[in-house]
Amino acid sequence: MKSIVQLERMQDGSRRITQVSEITGIGSEAITMSDLFVFQHQGMREGKVIGRIQPTGIRPRFMERLQQMNITLPPQVFGAAFGGRI
């Protein structure tokens, strides 16, 4: 279960998680990833960045491992009925 969480400084100086990606493969010259969540910027209000982290609809490969550890997450956590790979 390997993931990358990207944090960025926004225009207003705040820091937000902008991407959560699962590492799906590591080769000698490349790393492949699937984005699970991405930040959707919705504009600015009173000098503050407005937006939220949204699921991409991709079901992570580590779901089976979580279930083996008796950790269950509702499918809605990852978006529209696992719109990506199952």
PDB file of N, CA, C and O in Angstrom, chain B, residues numbered from 101:
ATOM      1  N   MET B 101       0.850  -1.158   0.000  1.00  0.00           N
ATOM      2  CA  MET B 101       0.000   0.000   0.000  1.00  0.00           C
ATOM      3  C   MET B 101       0.902   1.229   0.000  1.00  0.00           C
ATOM      4  O   MET B 101       1.342   1.684   1.056  1.00  0.00           O
ATOM      5  N   LYS B 102       1.172   1.758  -1.177  1.00  0.00           N
ATOM      6  CA  LYS B 102       2.029   2.934  -1.284  1.00  0.00           C
ATOM      7  C   LYS B 102       1.255   4.049  -1.954  1.00  0.00           C
ATOM      8  O   LYS B 102       0.667   3.875  -3.021  1.00  0.00           O
ATOM      9  N   SER B 103       1.270   5.198  -1.300  1.00  0.00           N
ATOM     10  CA  SER B 103       0.547   6.352  -1.818  1.00  0.00           C
ATOM     11  C   SER B 103       1.419   7.591  -1.709  1.00  0.00           C
ATOM     12  O   SER B 103       2.381   7.638  -0.942  1.00  0.00           O
ATOM     13  N   ILE B 104       1.055   8.586  -2.494  1.00  0.00           N
ATOM     14  CA  ILE B 104       1.708   9.882  -2.436  1.00  0.00           C
ATOM     15  C   ILE B 104       0.628  10.913  -2.154  1.00  0.00           C
ATOM     16  O   ILE B 104      -0.408  10.939  -2.818  1.00  0.00           O
ATOM     17  N   VAL B 105       0.876  11.758  -1.169  1.00  0.00           N
ATOM     18  CA  VAL B 105      -0.025  12.858  -0.844  1.00  0.00           C
ATOM     19  C   VAL B 105       0.716  14.137  -1.172  1.00  0.00           C
ATOM     20  O   VAL B 105       1.780  14.410  -0.617  1.00  0.00           O
ATOM     21  N   GLN B 106       0.145  14.927  -2.085  1.00  0.00           N
ATOM     22  CA  GLN B 106       0.794  16.174  -2.487  1.00  0.00           C
ATOM     23  C   GLN B 106       0.112  17.346  -1.795  1.00  0.00           C
ATOM     24  O   GLN B 106      -1.113  17.466  -1.796  1.00  0.00           O
ATOM     25  N   LEU B 107       0.922  18.193  -1.215  1.00  0.00           N
ATOM     26  CA  LEU B 107       0.467  19.390  -0.521  1.00  0.00           C
ATOM     27  C   LEU B 107       1.018  20.587  -1.267  1.00  0.00           C
ATOM     28  O   LEU B 107       2.194  20.601  -1.630  1.00  0.00           O
ATOM     29  N   GLU B 108       0.177  21.607  -1.506  1.00  0.00           N
ATOM     30  CA  GLU B 108       0.632  22.810  -2.208  1.00  0.00           C
ATOM     31  C   GLU B 108       0.250  24.055  -1.439  1.00  0.00           C
ATOM     32  O   GLU B 108      -0.737  24.080  -0.705  1.00  0.00           O
ATOM     33  N   ARG B 109       1.048  25.078  -1.623  1.00  0.00           N
ATOM     34  CA  ARG B 109       0.708  26.392  -1.077  1.00  0.00           C
ATOM     35  C   ARG B 109      -0.165  27.080  -2.119  1.00  0.00           C
ATOM     36  O   ARG B 109       0.204  27.187  -3.288  1.00  0.00           O
ATOM     37  N   MET B 110      -1.318  27.540  -1.678  1.00  0.00           N
ATOM     38  CA  MET B 110      -2.276  28.195  -2.563  1.00  0.00           C
ATOM     39  C   MET B 110      -1.948  29.685  -2.717  1.00  0.00           C
ATOM     40  O   MET B 110      -1.066  30.210  -2.038  1.00  0.00           O
ATOM     41  N   GLN B 111      -2.665  30.352  -3.612  1.00  0.00           N
ATOM     42  CA  GLN B 111      -2.469  31.784  -3.880  1.00  0.00           C
ATOM     43  C   GLN B 111      -2.645  32.630  -2.625  1.00  0.00           C
ATOM     44  O   GLN B 111      -2.015  33.679  -2.491  1.00  0.00           O
ATOM     45  N   ASP B 112      -3.498  32.182  -1.707  1.00  0.00           N
ATOM     46  CA  ASP B 112      -3.757  32.958  -0.490  1.00  0.00           C
ATOM     47  C   ASP B 112      -2.778  32.639   0.634  1.00  0.00           C
ATOM     48  O   ASP B 112      -2.908  33.169   1.737  1.00  0.00           O
ATOM     49  N   GLY B 113      -1.800  31.778   0.362  1.00  0.00           N
ATOM     50  CA  GLY B 113      -0.802  31.417   1.366  1.00  0.00           C
ATOM     51  C   GLY B 113      -1.148  30.176   2.174  1.00  0.00           C
ATOM     52  O   GLY B 113      -0.301  29.645   2.892  1.00  0.00           O
ATOM     53  N   SER B 114      -2.387  29.712   2.063  1.00  0.00           N
ATOM     54  CA  SER B 114      -2.773  28.502   2.791  1.00  0.00           C
ATOM     55  C   SER B 114      -2.176  27.274   2.113  1.00  0.00           C
ATOM     56  O   SER B 114      -1.771  27.326   0.952  1.00  0.00           O
ATOM     57  N   ARG B 115      -2.131  26.200   2.835  1.00  0.00           N
ATOM     58  CA  ARG B 115      -1.659  24.930   2.274  1.00  0.00           C
ATOM     59  C   ARG B 115      -2.838  23.977   2.210  1.00  0.00           C
ATOM     60  O   ARG B 115      -3.644  23.896   3.137  1.00  0.00           O
ATOM     61  N   ARG B 116      -2.924  23.262   1.108  1.00  0.00           N
ATOM     62  CA  ARG B 116      -4.013  22.314   0.913  1.00  0.00           C
ATOM     63  C   ARG B 116      -3.465  21.028   0.312  1.00  0.00           C
ATOM     64  O   ARG B 116      -2.492  21.045  -0.442  1.00  0.00           O
ATOM     65  N   ILE B 117      -4.098  19.923   0.651  1.00  0.00           N
ATOM     66  CA  ILE B 117      -3.809  18.673  -0.050  1.00  0.00           C
ATOM     67  C   ILE B 117      -4.430  18.813  -1.432  1.00  0.00           C
ATOM     68  O   ILE B 117      -5.626  19.079  -1.553  1.00  0.00           O
ATOM     69  N   THR B 118      -3.630  18.637  -2.464  1.00  0.00           N
ATOM     70  CA  THR B 118      -4.122  18.823  -3.823  1.00  0.00           C
ATOM     71  C   THR B 118      -4.223  17.527  -4.609  1.00  0.00           C
ATOM     72  O   THR B 118      -4.850  17.492  -5.668  1.00  0.00           O
ATOM     73  N   GLN B 119      -3.609  16.457  -4.101  1.00  0.00           N
ATOM     74  CA  GLN B 119      -3.657  15.205  -4.838  1.00  0.00           C
ATOM     75  C   GLN B 119      -3.284  14.057  -3.913  1.00  0.00           C
ATOM     76  O   GLN B 119      -2.354  14.160  -3.113  1.00  0.00           O
ATOM     77  N   VAL B 120      -4.028  12.958  -4.037  1.00  0.00           N
ATOM     78  CA  VAL B 120      -3.684  11.709  -3.366  1.00  0.00           C
ATOM     79  C   VAL B 120      -3.626  10.663  -4.462  1.00  0.00           C
ATOM     80  O   VAL B 120      -4.617  10.407  -5.146  1.00  0.00           O
ATOM     81  N   SER B 121      -2.461  10.062  -4.624  1.00  0.00           N
ATOM     82  CA  SER B 121      -2.248   9.090  -5.697  1.00  0.00           C
ATOM     83  C   SER B 121      -1.751   7.777  -5.128  1.00  0.00           C
ATOM     84  O   SER B 121      -1.008   7.750  -4.147  1.00  0.00           O
ATOM     85  N   GLU B 122      -2.170   6.689  -5.757  1.00  0.00           N
ATOM     86  CA  GLU B 122      -1.700   5.353  -5.385  1.00  0.00           C
ATOM     87  C   GLU B 122      -0.604   4.947  -6.367  1.00  0.00           C
ATOM     88  O   GLU B 122      -0.776   5.079  -7.579  1.00  0.00           O
ATOM     89  N   ILE B 123       0.506   4.462  -5.857  1.00  0.00           N
ATOM     90  CA  ILE B 123       1.564   3.942  -6.726  1.00  0.00           C
ATOM     91  C   ILE B 123       1.128   2.554  -7.174  1.00  0.00           C
ATOM     92  O   ILE B 123       0.908   1.665  -6.351  1.00  0.00           O
ATOM     93  N   THR B 124       1.006   2.378  -8.491  1.00  0.00           N
ATOM     94  CA  THR B 124       0.517   1.115  -9.030  1.00  0.00           C
ATOM     95  C   THR B 124       1.613   0.273  -9.655  1.00  0.00           C
ATOM     96  O   THR B 124       1.404  -0.904  -9.948  1.00  0.00           O
ATOM     97  N   GLY B 125       2.772   0.865  -9.860  1.00  0.00           N
ATOM     98  CA  GLY B 125       3.881   0.105 -10.415  1.00  0.00           C
ATOM     99  C   GLY B 125       5.186   0.866 -10.311  1.00  0.00           C
ATOM    100  O   GLY B 125       5.228   2.090 -10.439  1.00  0.00           O
ATOM    101  N   ILE B 126       6.253   0.112 -10.074  1.00  0.00           N
ATOM    102  CA  ILE B 126       7.586   0.705 -10.010  1.00  0.00           C
ATOM    103  C   ILE B 126       8.490  -0.112 -10.918  1.00  0.00           C
ATOM    104  O   ILE B 126       8.721  -1.300 -10.689  1.00  0.00           O
ATOM    105  N   GLY B 127       8.996   0.546 -11.952  1.00  0.00           N
ATOM    106  CA  GLY B 127       9.900  -0.121 -12.882  1.00  0.00           C
ATOM    107  C   GLY B 127      11.287   0.469 -12.751  1.00  0.00           C
ATOM    108  O   GLY B 127      11.538   1.312 -11.890  1.00  0.00           O
ATOM    109  N   SER B 128      12.178   0.021 -13.604  1.00  0.00           N
ATOM    110  CA  SER B 128      13.546   0.518 -13.541  1.00  0.00           C
ATOM    111  C   SER B 128      13.650   1.974 -13.994  1.00  0.00           C
ATOM    112  O   SER B 128      14.555   2.691 -13.565  1.00  0.00           O
ATOM    113  N   GLU B 129      12.734   2.415 -14.855  1.00  0.00           N
ATOM    114  CA  GLU B 129      12.812   3.777 -15.366  1.00  0.00           C
ATOM    115  C   GLU B 129      11.534   4.583 -15.152  1.00  0.00           C
ATOM    116  O   GLU B 129      11.497   5.772 -15.469  1.00  0.00           O
ATOM    117  N   ALA B 130      10.487   3.953 -14.620  1.00  0.00           N
ATOM    118  CA  ALA B 130       9.229   4.684 -14.488  1.00  0.00           C
ATOM    119  C   ALA B 130       8.433   4.213 -13.278  1.00  0.00           C
ATOM    120  O   ALA B 130       8.521   3.061 -12.852  1.00  0.00           O
ATOM    121  N   ILE B 131       7.659   5.141 -12.746  1.00  0.00           N
ATOM    122  CA  ILE B 131       6.713   4.838 -11.675  1.00  0.00           C
ATOM    123  C   ILE B 131       5.331   5.162 -12.223  1.00  0.00           C
ATOM    124  O   ILE B 131       5.118   6.248 -12.763  1.00  0.00           O
ATOM    125  N   THR B 132       4.394   4.236 -12.092  1.00  0.00           N
ATOM    126  CA  THR B 132       3.034   4.502 -12.544  1.00  0.00           C
ATOM    127  C   THR B 132       2.141   4.723 -11.334  1.00  0.00           C
ATOM    128  O   THR B 132       2.290   4.075 -10.298  1.00  0.00           O
ATOM    129  N   MET B 133       1.204   5.661 -11.494  1.00  0.00           N
ATOM    130  CA  MET B 133       0.320   6.029 -10.395  1.00  0.00           C
ATOM    131  C   MET B 133      -1.096   6.215 -10.906  1.00  0.00           C
ATOM    132  O   MET B 133      -1.327   6.447 -12.093  1.00  0.00           O
ATOM    133  N   SER B 134      -2.041   6.106  -9.976  1.00  0.00           N
ATOM    134  CA  SER B 134      -3.441   6.422 -10.248  1.00  0.00           C
ATOM    135  C   SER B 134      -3.872   7.481  -9.245  1.00  0.00           C
ATOM    136  O   SER B 134      -3.692   7.320  -8.038  1.00  0.00           O
ATOM    137  N   ASP B 135      -4.442   8.563  -9.757  1.00  0.00           N
ATOM    138  CA  ASP B 135      -4.948   9.611  -8.870  1.00  0.00           C
ATOM    139  C   ASP B 135      -6.258   9.149  -8.242  1.00  0.00           C
ATOM    140  O   ASP B 135      -7.199   8.792  -8.950  1.00  0.00           O
ATOM    141  N   LEU B 136      -6.315   9.158  -6.914  1.00  0.00           N
ATOM    142  CA  LEU B 136      -7.521   8.769  -6.193  1.00  0.00           C
ATOM    143  C   LEU B 136      -8.368   9.980  -5.822  1.00  0.00           C
ATOM    144  O   LEU B 136      -9.597   9.922  -5.852  1.00  0.00           O
ATOM    145  N   PHE B 137      -7.696  11.085  -5.471  1.00  0.00           N
ATOM    146  CA  PHE B 137      -8.366  12.328  -5.102  1.00  0.00           C
ATOM    147  C   PHE B 137      -7.583  13.496  -5.686  1.00  0.00           C
ATOM    148  O   PHE B 137      -6.352  13.470  -5.702  1.00  0.00           O
ATOM    149  N   VAL B 138      -8.283  14.518  -6.163  1.00  0.00           N
ATOM    150  CA  VAL B 138      -7.634  15.726  -6.671  1.00  0.00           C
ATOM    151  C   VAL B 138      -8.389  16.953  -6.158  1.00  0.00           C
ATOM    152  O   VAL B 138      -9.599  16.903  -5.940  1.00  0.00           O
ATOM    153  N   PHE B 139      -7.664  18.045  -5.969  1.00  0.00           N
ATOM    154  CA  PHE B 139      -8.264  19.289  -5.496  1.00  0.00           C
ATOM    155  C   PHE B 139      -8.946  19.984  -6.656  1.00  0.00           C
ATOM    156  O   PHE B 139      -8.351  20.176  -7.717  1.00  0.00           O
ATOM    157  N   GLN B 140     -10.193  20.358  -6.449  1.00  0.00           N
ATOM    158  CA  GLN B 140     -10.953  21.103  -7.455  1.00  0.00           C
ATOM    159  C   GLN B 140     -11.043  22.556  -6.998  1.00  0.00           C
ATOM    160  O   GLN B 140     -11.768  22.878  -6.056  1.00  0.00           O
ATOM    161  N   HIS B 141     -10.308  23.416  -7.668  1.00  0.00           N
ATOM    162  CA  HIS B 141     -10.285  24.844  -7.340  1.00  0.00           C
ATOM    163  C   HIS B 141     -11.586  25.455  -7.844  1.00  0.00           C
ATOM    164  O   HIS B 141     -11.933  25.312  -9.016  1.00  0.00           O
ATOM    165  N   GLN B 142     -12.306  26.139  -6.950  1.00  0.00           N
ATOM    166  CA  GLN B 142     -13.607  26.706  -7.312  1.00  0.00           C
ATOM    167  C   GLN B 142     -13.601  28.229  -7.315  1.00  0.00           C
ATOM    168  O   GLN B 142     -14.654  28.850  -7.464  1.00  0.00           O
ATOM    169  N   GLY B 143     -12.435  28.836  -7.152  1.00  0.00           N
ATOM    170  CA  GLY B 143     -12.345  30.283  -7.202  1.00  0.00           C
ATOM    171  C   GLY B 143     -11.785  30.876  -5.921  1.00  0.00           C
ATOM    172  O   GLY B 143     -11.181  30.189  -5.098  1.00  0.00           O
ATOM    173  N   MET B 144     -12.008  32.190  -5.780  1.00  0.00           N
ATOM    174  CA  MET B 144     -11.540  32.925  -4.613  1.00  0.00           C
ATOM    175  C   MET B 144     -12.733  33.664  -4.008  1.00  0.00           C
ATOM    176  O   MET B 144     -13.616  34.131  -4.727  1.00  0.00           O
ATOM    177  N   ARG B 145     -12.746  33.762  -2.697  1.00  0.00           N
ATOM    178  CA  ARG B 145     -13.768  34.537  -1.991  1.00  0.00           C
ATOM    179  C   ARG B 145     -13.100  35.248  -0.831  1.00  0.00           C
ATOM    180  O   ARG B 145     -12.495  34.619   0.037  1.00  0.00           O
ATOM    181  N   GLU B 146     -13.216  36.565  -0.827  1.00  0.00           N
ATOM    182  CA  GLU B 146     -12.622  37.390   0.227  1.00  0.00           C
ATOM    183  C   GLU B 146     -11.134  37.075   0.425  1.00  0.00           C
ATOM    184  O   GLU B 146     -10.637  37.014   1.549  1.00  0.00           O
ATOM    185  N   GLY B 147     -10.445  36.878  -0.700  1.00  0.00           N
ATOM    186  CA  GLY B 147      -9.011  36.627  -0.655  1.00  0.00           C
ATOM    187  C   GLY B 147      -8.611  35.215  -0.283  1.00  0.00           C
ATOM    188  O   GLY B 147      -7.422  34.937  -0.126  1.00  0.00           O
ATOM    189  N   LYS B 148      -9.576  34.313  -0.139  1.00  0.00           N
ATOM    190  CA  LYS B 148      -9.292  32.923   0.238  1.00  0.00           C
ATOM    191  C   LYS B 148      -9.614  31.982  -0.920  1.00  0.00           C
ATOM    192  O   LYS B 148     -10.598  32.176  -1.635  1.00  0.00           O
ATOM    193  N   VAL B 149      -8.782  30.967  -1.095  1.00  0.00           N
ATOM    194  CA  VAL B 149      -9.024  29.949  -2.109  1.00  0.00           C
ATOM    195  C   VAL B 149     -10.218  29.107  -1.677  1.00  0.00           C
ATOM    196  O   VAL B 149     -10.301  28.662  -0.532  1.00  0.00           O
ATOM    197  N   ILE B 150     -11.127  28.900  -2.600  1.00  0.00           N
ATOM    198  CA  ILE B 150     -12.300  28.065  -2.362  1.00  0.00           C
ATOM    199  C   ILE B 150     -12.144  26.809  -3.218  1.00  0.00           C
ATOM    200  O   ILE B 150     -11.831  26.897  -4.405  1.00  0.00           O
ATOM    201  N   GLY B 151     -12.357  25.667  -2.628  1.00  0.00           N
ATOM    202  CA  GLY B 151     -12.269  24.415  -3.348  1.00  0.00           C
ATOM    203  C   GLY B 151     -12.247  23.257  -2.379  1.00  0.00           C
ATOM    204  O   GLY B 151     -12.225  23.450  -1.163  1.00  0.00           O
ATOM    205  N   ARG B 152     -12.253  22.053  -2.921  1.00  0.00           N
ATOM    206  CA  ARG B 152     -12.216  20.876  -2.065  1.00  0.00           C
ATOM    207  C   ARG B 152     -11.621  19.687  -2.798  1.00  0.00           C
ATOM    208  O   ARG B 152     -11.599  19.632  -4.028  1.00  0.00           O
ATOM    209  N   ILE B 153     -11.151  18.759  -2.025  1.00  0.00           N
ATOM    210  CA  ILE B 153     -10.576  17.539  -2.585  1.00  0.00           C
ATOM    211  C   ILE B 153     -11.738  16.646  -3.017  1.00  0.00           C
ATOM    212  O   ILE B 153     -12.693  16.452  -2.266  1.00  0.00           O
ATOM    213  N   GLN B 154     -11.650  16.108  -4.228  1.00  0.00           N
ATOM    214  CA  GLN B 154     -12.728  15.306  -4.794  1.00  0.00           C
ATOM    215  C   GLN B 154     -12.202  13.938  -5.212  1.00  0.00           C
ATOM    216  O   GLN B 154     -11.069  13.832  -5.681  1.00  0.00           O
ATOM    217  N   PRO B 155     -13.002  12.896  -5.050  1.00  0.00           N
ATOM    218  CA  PRO B 155     -12.583  11.580  -5.531  1.00  0.00           C
ATOM    219  C   PRO B 155     -12.624  11.521  -7.052  1.00  0.00           C
ATOM    220  O   PRO B 155     -13.431  12.199  -7.687  1.00  0.00           O
ATOM    221  N   THR B 156     -11.752  10.709  -7.627  1.00  0.00           N
ATOM    222  CA  THR B 156     -11.709  10.565  -9.084  1.00  0.00           C
ATOM    223  C   THR B 156     -12.607   9.445  -9.578  1.00  0.00           C
ATOM    224  O   THR B 156     -12.868   9.340 -10.776  1.00  0.00           O
ATOM    225  N   GLY B 157     -13.084   8.602  -8.661  1.00  0.00           N
ATOM    226  CA  GLY B 157     -13.905   7.464  -9.060  1.00  0.00           C
ATOM    227  C   GLY B 157     -13.103   6.185  -9.233  1.00  0.00           C
ATOM    228  O   GLY B 157     -13.670   5.143  -9.562  1.00  0.00           O
ATOM    229  N   ILE B 158     -11.807   6.245  -9.019  1.00  0.00           N
ATOM    230  CA  ILE B 158     -10.956   5.060  -9.154  1.00  0.00           C
ATOM    231  C   ILE B 158     -10.892   4.330  -7.817  1.00  0.00           C
ATOM    232  O   ILE B 158     -10.588   4.932  -6.787  1.00  0.00           O
ATOM    233  N   ARG B 159     -11.178   3.045  -7.839  1.00  0.00           N
ATOM    234  CA  ARG B 159     -11.075   2.223  -6.637  1.00  0.00           C
ATOM    235  C   ARG B 159      -9.621   1.808  -6.473  1.00  0.00           C
ATOM    236  O   ARG B 159      -9.041   1.226  -7.389  1.00  0.00           O
ATOM    237  N   PRO B 160      -9.025   2.094  -5.326  1.00  0.00           N
ATOM    238  CA  PRO B 160      -7.612   1.746  -5.136  1.00  0.00           C
ATOM    239  C   PRO B 160      -7.398   0.240  -5.040  1.00  0.00           C
ATOM    240  O   PRO B 160      -8.277  -0.506  -4.607  1.00  0.00           O
ATOM    241  N   ARG B 161      -6.236  -0.176  -5.447  1.00  0.00           N
ATOM    242  CA  ARG B 161      -5.891  -1.600  -5.401  1.00  0.00           C
ATOM    243  C   ARG B 161      -5.760  -2.121  -3.976  1.00  0.00           C
ATOM    244  O   ARG B 161      -5.885  -3.323  -3.743  1.00  0.00           O
ATOM    245  N   PHE B 162      -5.509  -1.225  -3.018  1.00  0.00           N
ATOM    246  CA  PHE B 162      -5.302  -1.684  -1.647  1.00  0.00           C
ATOM    247  C   PHE B 162      -6.606  -1.957  -0.890  1.00  0.00           C
ATOM    248  O   PHE B 162      -6.565  -2.274   0.299  1.00  0.00           O
ATOM    249  N   MET B 163      -7.751  -1.842  -1.549  1.00  0.00           N
ATOM    250  CA  MET B 163      -9.038  -2.082  -0.881  1.00  0.00           C
ATOM    251  C   MET B 163      -9.122  -3.495  -0.296  1.00  0.00           C
ATOM    252  O   MET B 163      -9.595  -3.674   0.826  1.00  0.00           O
ATOM    253  N   GLU B 164      -8.668  -4.490  -1.046  1.00  0.00           N
ATOM    254  CA  GLU B 164      -8.706  -5.868  -0.549  1.00  0.00           C
ATOM    255  C   GLU B 164      -7.859  -6.019   0.709  1.00  0.00           C
ATOM    256  O   GLU B 164      -8.240  -6.715   1.650  1.00  0.00           O
ATOM    257  N   ARG B 165      -6.717  -5.363   0.710  1.00  0.00           N
ATOM    258  CA  ARG B 165      -5.833  -5.423   1.883  1.00  0.00           C
ATOM    259  C   ARG B 165      -6.493  -4.786   3.101  1.00  0.00           C
ATOM    260  O   ARG B 165      -6.382  -5.304   4.212  1.00  0.00           O
ATOM    261  N   LEU B 166      -7.178  -3.666   2.897  1.00  0.00           N
ATOM    262  CA  LEU B 166      -7.906  -3.031   3.994  1.00  0.00           C
ATOM    263  C   LEU B 166      -8.989  -3.966   4.533  1.00  0.00           C
ATOM    264  O   LEU B 166      -9.164  -4.083   5.746  1.00  0.00           O
ATOM    265  N   GLN B 167      -9.708  -4.625   3.638  1.00  0.00           N
ATOM    266  CA  GLN B 167     -10.761  -5.547   4.056  1.00  0.00           C
ATOM    267  C   GLN B 167     -10.184  -6.711   4.862  1.00  0.00           C
ATOM    268  O   GLN B 167     -10.816  -7.172   5.813  1.00  0.00           O
ATOM    269  N   GLN B 168      -9.005  -7.187   4.501  1.00  0.00           N
ATOM    270  CA  GLN B 168      -8.349  -8.260   5.250  1.00  0.00           C
ATOM    271  C   GLN B 168      -8.007  -7.813   6.665  1.00  0.00           C
ATOM    272  O   GLN B 168      -7.918  -8.634   7.578  1.00  0.00           O
ATOM    273  N   MET B 169      -7.814  -6.498   6.844  1.00  0.00           N
ATOM    274  CA  MET B 169      -7.504  -5.950   8.166  1.00  0.00           C
ATOM    275  C   MET B 169      -8.777  -5.471   8.867  1.00  0.00           C
ATOM    276  O   MET B 169      -8.716  -4.741   9.856  1.00  0.00           O
ATOM    277  N   ASN B 170      -9.943  -5.899   8.335  1.00  0.00           N
ATOM    278  CA  ASN B 170     -11.254  -5.529   8.879  1.00  0.00           C
ATOM    279  C   ASN B 170     -11.506  -4.023   8.859  1.00  0.00           C
ATOM    280  O   ASN B 170     -12.168  -3.487   9.748  1.00  0.00           O
ATOM    281  N   ILE B 171     -10.978  -3.351   7.850  1.00  0.00           N
ATOM    282  CA  ILE B 171     -11.242  -1.931   7.656  1.00  0.00           C
ATOM    283  C   ILE B 171     -12.164  -1.816   6.451  1.00  0.00           C
ATOM    284  O   ILE B 171     -11.800  -2.208   5.343  1.00  0.00           O
ATOM    285  N   THR B 172     -13.346  -1.284   6.668  1.00  0.00           N
ATOM    286  CA  THR B 172     -14.276  -1.121   5.554  1.00  0.00           C
ATOM    287  C   THR B 172     -14.571   0.354   5.338  1.00  0.00           C
ATOM    288  O   THR B 172     -14.778   1.118   6.281  1.00  0.00           O
ATOM    289  N   LEU B 173     -14.582   0.725   4.080  1.00  0.00           N
ATOM    290  CA  LEU B 173     -14.899   2.088   3.686  1.00  0.00           C
ATOM    291  C   LEU B 173     -16.091   2.033   2.739  1.00  0.00           C
ATOM    292  O   LEU B 173     -16.147   1.156   1.877  1.00  0.00           O
ATOM    293  N   PRO B 174     -17.039   2.947   2.879  1.00  0.00           N
ATOM    294  CA  PRO B 174     -18.163   2.948   1.941  1.00  0.00           C
ATOM    295  C   PRO B 174     -17.682   3.295   0.531  1.00  0.00           C
ATOM    296  O   PRO B 174     -16.781   4.119   0.378  1.00  0.00           O
ATOM    297  N   PRO B 175     -18.257   2.694  -0.480  1.00  0.00           N
ATOM    298  CA  PRO B 175     -17.831   2.950  -1.864  1.00  0.00           C
ATOM    299  C   PRO B 175     -17.883   4.427  -2.239  1.00  0.00           C
ATOM    300  O   PRO B 175     -17.117   4.869  -3.094  1.00  0.00           O
ATOM    301  N   GLN B 176     -18.776   5.200  -1.613  1.00  0.00           N
ATOM    302  CA  GLN B 176     -18.913   6.610  -1.942  1.00  0.00           C
ATOM    303  C   GLN B 176     -17.648   7.410  -1.643  1.00  0.00           C
ATOM    304  O   GLN B 176     -17.457   8.492  -2.198  1.00  0.00           O
ATOM    305  N   VAL B 177     -16.791   6.897  -0.781  1.00  0.00           N
ATOM    306  CA  VAL B 177     -15.546   7.596  -0.452  1.00  0.00           C
ATOM    307  C   VAL B 177     -14.725   7.856  -1.716  1.00  0.00           C
ATOM    308  O   VAL B 177     -14.059   8.885  -1.829  1.00  0.00           O
ATOM    309  N   PHE B 178     -14.774   6.927  -2.654  1.00  0.00           N
ATOM    310  CA  PHE B 178     -13.958   7.021  -3.852  1.00  0.00           C
ATOM    311  C   PHE B 178     -14.709   7.549  -5.062  1.00  0.00           C
ATOM    312  O   PHE B 178     -14.151   7.601  -6.158  1.00  0.00           O
ATOM    313  N   GLY B 179     -15.950   7.938  -4.885  1.00  0.00           N
ATOM    314  CA  GLY B 179     -16.696   8.578  -5.972  1.00  0.00           C
ATOM    315  C   GLY B 179     -17.751   7.702  -6.599  1.00  0.00           C
ATOM    316  O   GLY B 179     -18.102   6.638  -6.090  1.00  0.00           O
ATOM    317  N   ALA B 180     -18.238   8.179  -7.705  1.00  0.00           N
ATOM    318  CA  ALA B 180     -19.392   7.624  -8.400  1.00  0.00           C
ATOM    319  C   ALA B 180     -19.252   6.141  -8.727  1.00  0.00           C
ATOM    320  O   ALA B 180     -18.796   5.765  -9.807  1.00  0.00           O
ATOM    321  N   ALA B 181     -19.647   5.324  -7.789  1.00  0.00           N
ATOM    322  CA  ALA B 181     -19.707   3.871  -7.985  1.00  0.00           C
ATOM    323  C   ALA B 181     -18.434   3.305  -8.607  1.00  0.00           C
ATOM    324  O   ALA B 181     -18.486   2.466  -9.506  1.00  0.00           O
ATOM    325  N   PHE B 182     -17.308   3.773  -8.120  1.00  0.00           N
ATOM    326  CA  PHE B 182     -16.008   3.308  -8.631  1.00  0.00           C
ATOM    327  C   PHE B 182     -15.918   3.468 -10.138  1.00  0.00           C
ATOM    328  O   PHE B 182     -15.637   2.504 -10.849  1.00  0.00           O
ATOM    329  N   GLY B 183     -16.150   4.655 -10.624  1.00  0.00           N
ATOM    330  CA  GLY B 183     -16.141   4.948 -12.050  1.00  0.00           C
ATOM    331  C   GLY B 183     -14.911   4.454 -12.783  1.00  0.00           C
ATOM    332  O   GLY B 183     -14.950   4.327 -14.007  1.00  0.00           O
ATOM    333  N   GLY B 184     -13.837   4.174 -12.096  1.00  0.00           N
ATOM    334  CA  GLY B 184     -12.612   3.694 -12.750  1.00  0.00           C
ATOM    335  C   GLY B 184     -12.499   2.191 -12.654  1.00  0.00           C
ATOM    336  O   GLY B 184     -13.496   1.474 -12.745  1.00  0.00           O
ATOM    337  N   ARG B 185     -11.280   1.716 -12.469  1.00  0.00           N
ATOM    338  CA  ARG B 185     -11.054   0.265 -12.449  1.00  0.00           C
ATOM    339  C   ARG B 185     -11.663  -0.352 -11.196  1.00  0.00           C
ATOM    340  O   ARG B 185     -11.783   0.300 -10.159  1.00  0.00           O
ATOM    341  N   ILE B 186     -12.033  -1.586 -11.309  1.00  0.00           N
ATOM    342  CA  ILE B 186     -12.637  -2.298 -10.178  1.00  0.00           C
ATOM    343  C   ILE B 186     -11.734  -3.408  -9.717  1.00  0.00           C
ATOM    344  O   ILE B 186     -12.068  -4.124  -8.773  1.00  0.00           O
TER     345      ILE B 186
END
